[in-house]
Amino acid sequence: MNTQGIIGKDLDLMYSFKSDLVRFKKLTSEGEDPHVVMGRITYDSIGRPLPNRVNIVISRKEGLEITGCKVMNLEDFITEYENHPNMWVIGGGEMYRELLPYVTHAYVTHVSDSKRYDDSYINIEDIKKELFNKFEAVDASMWLEEEDRINKNKHMICFLDYEKR
């Protein structure tokens, strides 16, 4: 997420940093019985189930089947998985909004890009405010400069881990 709360554009990631993808894979695929949950649009942008994890896709479309994924509506997901100890909400913005009340930890990559973007970008500024109000940072990496593999620009990035207060 950049300083404006932007996470994506045109149903895709806004940035792609190698160290962020390595961290994401490690966090979401380790431990006992790891699950990732995402909205259908996020799944479509990824295009395949993520290996070594149970993939859950949230959709309003009844009867939707996706090979290698469990497809559920949001209400059934919350009922069945509300207390799962190794569940990772991986996007998109609507899933972050709906599931933040159930989250106890958040692992965020901050990007030092303060450029203003138009309304076509996926903005989670409202979630950012709630994150900072209800969670506290418990661990942080040093800021490091890395090339964004999408835009070919260099940005400073930092990994922060948060816990609900």
Backbone as a ProteinNet text record, in pm:
[ID]
protein_1_A
[PRIMARY]
MNTQGIIGKDLDLMYSFKSDLVRFKKLTSEGEDPHVVMGRITYDSIGRPLPNRVNIVISRKEGLEITGCKVMNLEDFITEYENHPNMWVIGGGEMYRELLPYVTHAYVTHVSDSKRYDDSYINIEDIKKELFNKFEAVDASMWLEEEDRINKNKHMICFLDYEKR
[TERTIARY]
85.8	0	91	56.9	138.3	83.8	144.3	106.5	-35.6	-95.1	-233.4	-335.1	-289.1	-379.1	-409.4	-330.8	-352.7	-287.1	-364.1	-308.4	-311.5	-391.6	-400.2	-460.4	-455.9	-509.7	-555.5	-672.6	-724.3	-722.5	-767.5	-778.7	-644.7	-538.6	-406.5	-329.9	-218.2	-133.4	-80.1	-58.7	-1	150.8	208.5	354.1	386.5	509.9	557.4	705.5	732	869.1	906.2	1023.9	1065	1064.3	1118.7	1124.8	984.7	890.3	752.6	689.3	710.8	654.2	716.1	845.6	911.5	851.9	833.4	774.1	630.4	551.9	413.7	407.1	489.5	488.5	525	627.3	670.6	561.5	503.9	401.1	278.1	232.1	102.9	110.5	229.5	238	304.3	347.7	412.4	312.7	353.2	268.7	173	89.2	-4.2	-130.8	-163.8	-290.5	-313.5	-221.1	-239.5	-351.8	-432.9	-544.3	-527.3	-559.7	-569.4	-711.6	-764.4	-899	-889.1	-963.2	-959.2	-1094.3	-1118.7	-1236.8	-1215.4	-1324.7	-1314.7	-1232.3	-1242	-1164.1	-1015	-977.7	-836.5	-793.1	-878.5	-844.7	-824.2	-914.8	-902.7	-771.5	-727.1	-601.6	-481.5	-490.6	-382.6	-388.2	-508.6	-528.4	-511.5	-480.1	-459.5	-458.9	-484.6	-470.7	-324.1	-301.2	-164.8	-123.4	-3.7	38.5	64.9	52.7	83.6	-5.5	-126.3	-223.9	-362.6	-456.6	-596.4	-643.8	-696.7	-742.4	-893.7	-940	-1083.1	-1114.3	-1212	-1253.9	-1394.8	-1411.4	-1541.5	-1612.3	-1736.4	-1813.3	-1961.4	-2031.8	-2177.3	-2248.4	-2175.2	-2234.1	-2252.3	-2377	-2406.2	-2368.2	-2314	-2279.9	-2145.8	-2074	-1943.2	-1846.4	-1776.1	-1674.6	-1542.6	-1436.4	-1301.6	-1212.4	-1152.3	-1066.6	-955.1	-941.2	-834.8	-868.8	-992.6	-1034.3	-1168.1	-1186.7	-1317.4	-1385.6	-1504.6	-1577.3	-1693.1	-1703.6	-1805.9	-1858.2	-1976	-2018.6	-1958.7	-1961.8	-1895.1	-1952.5	-2084.2	-2147	-2106.6	-2108.4	-2069.2	-1921.4	-1838.8	-1696.2	-1675.8	-1739.5	-1722.8	-1770.1	-1883.6	-1936.7	-1839.5	-1784.4	-1699.1	-1555.8	-1503	-1359.5	-1324.2	-1419.6	-1393.8	-1275.1	-1256.6	-1149.6	-1035	-1021.7	-912.1	-778.7	-683.2	-558.7	-456.4	-473.4	-372.6	-442.2	-521.6	-599.8	-539.7	-523.4	-463.1	-558.7	-600.4	-684.4	-588.7	-599.3	-499.7	-557.6	-680.1	-735.4	-867.6	-924	-887.6	-947.4	-962.7	-1008.2	-1138	-1234.2	-1362.3	-1344.7	-1259.2	-1234.1	-1167	-1072.6	-1008.6	-1113	-1202.1	-1306.5	-1398.3	-1444.5	-1540.3	-1478.3	-1352.3	-1292.1	-1203.3	-1174.3	-1088.5	-1141.1	-1272.7	-1319.6	-1280.2	-1248	-1213.2	-1062	-986.5	-841.3	-776.3	-676.6	-601.6	-461.5	-411.6	-278.4	-287	-202.7	-194.4	-47.4	-12.9	123.8	118.8	176.1	157.9	293.2	298.3	415.2	381.1	457.3	437.3	534	483.3	562.5	566.1	685.3	698.6	673.6	550.4	507.7	387.9	405.8	297.9	228.6	259.1	194.3	42.7	-30.9	-177.7	-225.2	-325.9	-381.6	-530.1	-587.2	-729	-816.3	-945.9	-1041.6	-1045.6	-979	-980.2	-886.6	-806.6	-715.1	-788.3	-745.8	-806.7	-749	-835.7	-791.7	-851.7	-766.5	-813.8	-777	-782.8	-750.8	-836.2	-963.5	-1050.9	-999.8	-949.5	-895.2	-765.3	-684.9	-559.8	-586.6	-688.8	-723.2	-766.1	-850.3	-893.8	-776.9	-687.4	-569.2	-486.9	-463.1	-381.2	-452.7	-587.5	-663	-679.5	-692.8	-724.4	-609.6	-501	-386.4	-261.9	-163.4	-36	75.4	173.7	287.2	369.9	401.3	479	614.9	632.3	760.6	770.5	892	913.1	1050.4	1058.3	1188.4	1249.1	1371.5	1434.4	1374.8	1371.4	1331.3	1439.5	1400.2	1497.9	1451.3	1547.9	1513.9	1509.9	1402.3	1387.8	1315.1	1348.9	1281.8	1146	1047.7	912.8	915.6	882.6	893	780.5	678.1	570.3	605.8	640.4	664.3	810.7	899.5	1044.5	1098.2	1029.9	1076.6	1130.8	1221.9	1270.6	1190	1154.3	1080	1142	1121.8	1157.2	1036.8	1062.8	955.6	993.6	892	911.5	801.2	837.2	739.6	703.3	574.5	528.6	428.7	442.7	351.9	271.3	139.6	49	-28.8	-63.9	-152.7	-269.1	-386.4	-504.8	-483.5	-521.5	-507.2	-609.5
-115.7	0	122.7	221.8	343.3	442.7	558.7	656.2	707.8	689.3	731.7	619.1	500.1	387.3	312.8	334.5	269.8	131.7	29.3	-105.9	-162.5	-103.2	-163.1	-71.9	-119	-46.3	-148.8	-126.8	-215.4	-362.3	-388.6	-523.2	-595.6	-522.6	-582.6	-508.7	-565.5	-500.8	-367.9	-277.4	-147.3	-158.2	-243.7	-260.3	-409.1	-442.6	-579.7	-574.8	-609.4	-611.9	-755.6	-798.4	-937	-973.3	-887.1	-919.8	-930	-852.9	-859.1	-992.5	-1036.8	-1164.9	-1282.4	-1275.1	-1380.1	-1383.8	-1266.6	-1258.4	-1311.5	-1271.4	-1316.7	-1469.5	-1529.2	-1674.3	-1743.1	-1691.6	-1750.8	-1740.3	-1621.9	-1602.1	-1689.2	-1693	-1757.2	-1906.9	-1963.8	-2106.9	-2187.7	-2122.9	-2197	-2225	-2309.7	-2342.8	-2456	-2487.9	-2598.7	-2554.5	-2621	-2602.5	-2458	-2399.9	-2260.5	-2245.4	-2143.1	-2109.5	-1965.6	-1938.1	-1800.7	-1778.7	-1660.3	-1625.2	-1498.3	-1497.8	-1383.3	-1368.7	-1249.6	-1228.6	-1289.1	-1306.8	-1368.4	-1284.2	-1153.2	-1066.9	-1083.8	-1094.2	-1119.2	-1253.9	-1355.7	-1485.2	-1473.6	-1404.3	-1388.5	-1320.6	-1224	-1154.4	-1245.7	-1338	-1435	-1543.5	-1591	-1685.5	-1832	-1863.7	-2003.6	-2013.7	-2132.9	-2150	-2136.4	-2080.6	-2069.4	-2203.3	-2252.3	-2384.2	-2386.2	-2504.5	-2530.6	-2454.4	-2419.1	-2350.7	-2395.9	-2396.8	-2415.2	-2279.9	-2275.4	-2151.8	-2140.9	-2031.4	-2005.4	-1879.1	-1887	-1772.6	-1734.2	-1607	-1555.6	-1500.1	-1545.6	-1500.5	-1494.8	-1400.9	-1393.8	-1485.7	-1533.8	-1615.5	-1760.2	-1798.7	-1935.2	-2035.1	-2148	-2254	-2236.3	-2127.8	-2107	-2214.6	-2274.9	-2374.4	-2331	-2339.8	-2307.2	-2424	-2487.1	-2602.8	-2566.1	-2647.7	-2627.5	-2527.9	-2476.9	-2377.6	-2417.9	-2373.8	-2383.9	-2250.2	-2249.3	-2125.4	-2115.3	-1999	-1978.7	-1836.2	-1815.7	-1678.2	-1628.1	-1498.9	-1438.1	-1487.4	-1494.8	-1534.9	-1677.5	-1769.5	-1907.4	-1915.3	-1837	-1834.8	-1793.3	-1683.7	-1633.5	-1738.3	-1800.3	-1903.2	-2019.3	-2064.5	-2183.5	-2155.9	-2038.3	-2015.5	-1900.4	-1843.7	-1725.3	-1743	-1861.7	-1883.7	-1970	-1981.6	-2062.8	-1996.3	-2071.9	-2010	-1972.8	-2019.2	-1991.5	-1948.4	-1841.4	-1788.6	-1655	-1637	-1515.6	-1450.9	-1327.9	-1251.1	-1183.3	-1217.7	-1167.7	-1072	-1029.9	-928.1	-970	-877.7	-739.6	-646.3	-522.7	-419.2	-451.3	-509.5	-543.3	-651.2	-749	-852.7	-792.8	-701	-635.8	-561.8	-490.5	-415.7	-509.4	-615.7	-706.5	-789.7	-826.9	-921.1	-856.9	-726.8	-661.1	-679	-676.1	-697.5	-833.4	-930.9	-1064.6	-1087.4	-992.3	-1005.4	-970.2	-1049.2	-1018.6	-967.1	-997.4	-953.2	-903.7	-808.7	-760.1	-745	-789.1	-782.5	-695.3	-576.9	-475.1	-433.2	-422.3	-364.1	-219.1	-128.9	14.2	59.2	138.6	188.8	340.9	397.4	543.7	612.8	602.1	666.4	753.2	883.9	974.6	1040.2	992	1046.7	1031.7	1134.7	1129	1050.7	968.1	887.8	917.4	888.7	917.5	806.9	822.6	731.6	593	572.3	439.6	343.1	393.3	308.9	248.9	130.8	63.5	125.8	194.9	270.5	209.9	182.4	130.8	227.2	356.4	458.5	440.3	403.8	381.9	266.7	162.3	49.2	90.3	169.2	217.5	293.3	377.9	453.8	359.8	261.5	166.3	83.2	43.9	-32.1	46.1	173.8	253.9	284.6	288	315.6	193.1	74.5	-44.7	-144.7	-119.1	-209.6	-130.3	-201.4	-136.6	-213.3	-140.3	-203.2	-277.7	-402.7	-483.6	-524.7	-507.1	-540.4	-465.1	-423.8	-350.2	-382	-384.1	-399.2	-261.2	-258.9	-133.6	-96.4	32.7	74.6	31.3	-21.8	-60.3	-13.4	15.1	59	-62.9	-71.9	-186.6	-143.1	-208.9	-176.2	-243.3	-165.9	-215.1	-281.6	-410.8	-485.6	-453.5	-381.7	-341.1	-210.8	-110.6	23.6	55.5	-34.5	-17	107.4	149.5	260.8	204.2	277.6	238	311.4	236.5	292.1	240.4	315.1	268.1	188.7	69.8	-11.6	-55.6	-84.1	-130.7	-230.3	-337.6	-436.6	-408.1	-393.4	-372.9	-481.1	-531.3	-630.8	-562.9	-583.2	-519.4	-624.8	-590.3	-672.1	-587.4	-650.5	-578.7	-546.4	-422.9	-380.8	-446.7
0	0	0	-85.5	-85.8	16.9	24.2	126.4	109	-8.2	-33.5	-13.7	24.4	42.5	-85.4	-189.6	-319.7	-320.4	-364.9	-373.9	-515.3	-605.4	-737.4	-841.8	-965.5	-1080.5	-1182.4	-1240.7	-1345.9	-1304.2	-1179.4	-1125.6	-1116.3	-1096.6	-1083.2	-975	-935.4	-836.4	-888.1	-796.5	-830	-842.9	-760.2	-754.8	-749	-783.5	-768.6	-731.4	-605.2	-555.2	-522	-567.1	-545.5	-397.7	-312.8	-170	-108.8	-158.4	-110	-149.1	-272	-316.4	-240.4	-209.9	-131.6	9.5	69.4	203.6	202.7	103.1	90.6	84.1	0.3	-15.2	116.3	182.7	309.6	415.2	432.3	534.5	509.8	385.6	356.9	329.9	322.5	292	402.8	509.5	618.5	729.8	819.6	933	899	997	981.4	910.3	803	731.6	685.1	608.2	565	461.9	481.6	391.9	344.8	219.2	169.8	122.9	153.1	109.3	26.9	-83.3	-174.8	-242.2	-292.5	-374.7	-512.8	-585.6	-718	-814	-804.8	-894.9	-867.7	-740.4	-707.4	-763.2	-747.9	-804.9	-956.1	-1023.5	-1169.1	-1206.4	-1125.6	-1158.4	-1136.6	-1038.6	-1015.9	-1122.7	-1152.1	-1261.8	-1229.8	-1104.4	-1067.3	-914.9	-862.1	-717.5	-676.5	-559.1	-508.4	-448.4	-481.7	-433.8	-283.2	-225	-84.5	13	-30.5	52.7	9.7	102.3	66.1	15.3	-105.4	-168	-156	-96.3	-83.2	-160.7	-248.6	-329.1	-284.2	-249.2	-208	-331.5	-351.5	-466.7	-430.9	-493	-477.7	-577.3	-675.7	-782	-733.8	-717.6	-674.3	-782.9	-740	-833.7	-902.6	-873	-935.5	-887	-980.1	-947.4	-1007.6	-928.1	-973.8	-934.3	-1031.1	-1006.1	-908.1	-804.4	-706.2	-596.7	-596.7	-496.8	-435.6	-313.5	-250.2	-271.1	-331.8	-359.7	-260.5	-195	-92.2	-98.6	-40.1	-20.9	110.4	131.4	246.5	379.4	388.5	514.5	553.9	457.8	487	524.6	457.9	491.2	636.6	677.3	814.4	914.6	888.3	978.5	993.2	882	884.2	929.3	895.8	916	1009.7	1077.7	1160.1	1255.4	1308.9	1407.4	1356.4	1225.8	1170.8	1205.9	1260.5	1308.9	1201.6	1079.4	976.2	846.7	856.9	745.3	702.4	573.5	518.7	420.2	449.3	358	259.9	130.2	35	-68.8	-52.1	-141.7	-200.3	-265.5	-287.5	-183.9	-225.3	-135.2	-64	-135.3	-72.9	33.7	9.3	110	232.7	211.7	325.9	409.3	343.9	415.9	494.8	431.2	494.1	606.6	593.4	687.3	792.7	781.4	881.2	1024.2	1049.1	1187.1	1246.8	1163.2	1209.8	1217	1169	1159.8	1293.9	1334.3	1456.4	1426.5	1308	1265.3	1121.2	1087.4	949.1	912.9	794.3	743.8	619.1	628.6	525.2	469	337	271.3	240.8	299.8	276.7	167.7	73.4	-39	-29.6	-34.8	-21.6	-155.5	-200.4	-324.1	-288	-290.1	-249.4	-367.9	-488.3	-607.2	-596.6	-635.5	-635.2	-757.5	-735.9	-842.9	-856.3	-971.4	-992.6	-932.8	-943.9	-881.8	-944.4	-1056.6	-1117.6	-1044.3	-952	-875.8	-755.4	-713.1	-598.8	-472.4	-397.7	-281.4	-155.6	-58	70	183.1	154	254.4	379.8	363.9	479.7	566.1	504.1	578.3	646.2	578.6	635.7	765.7	765.9	886.8	999.1	967.3	1070.1	1121.1	1030.7	1069.6	1171.5	1143.6	1233.7	1365	1363.8	1486.2	1575.8	1516.5	1594.9	1608.4	1538.5	1543	1582.8	1636.1	1664.5	1594.4	1548.3	1481.6	1585.9	1557	1650.7	1594.4	1464.7	1402.5	1271.2	1238.2	1112.9	1058.4	926.9	862.2	842.6	802.9	761.5	626.2	596	461.7	365.6	252.1	151	15	-69.7	-204.9	-295.6	-372.8	-461.9	-587.7	-698.5	-823.9	-831.5	-869.1	-895	-1031.8	-1035.8	-1161.4	-1258.9	-1215	-1305.2	-1374.8	-1295.2	-1349	-1376.9	-1334.4	-1353.4	-1282	-1174.6	-1092	-962.1	-901	-769.2	-663.5	-558.7	-445.9	-317	-210.5	-77.4	-26.2	27.9	83.6	224.3	305	441.5	474.1	542.3	585.3	730.5	757.9	895.6	933.4	1054.1	1109.7	1219.8	1216.9	1312.8	1389.5	1514.7	1596	1641.6	1648.7	1698.6	1846	1884.1	2024.9	2112
[MASK]
+++++++++++++++++++++++++++++++++++++++++++++++++++++++++++++++++++++++++++++++++++++++++++++++++++++++++++++++++++++++++++++++++++++++++++++++++++++++++++++++++++++

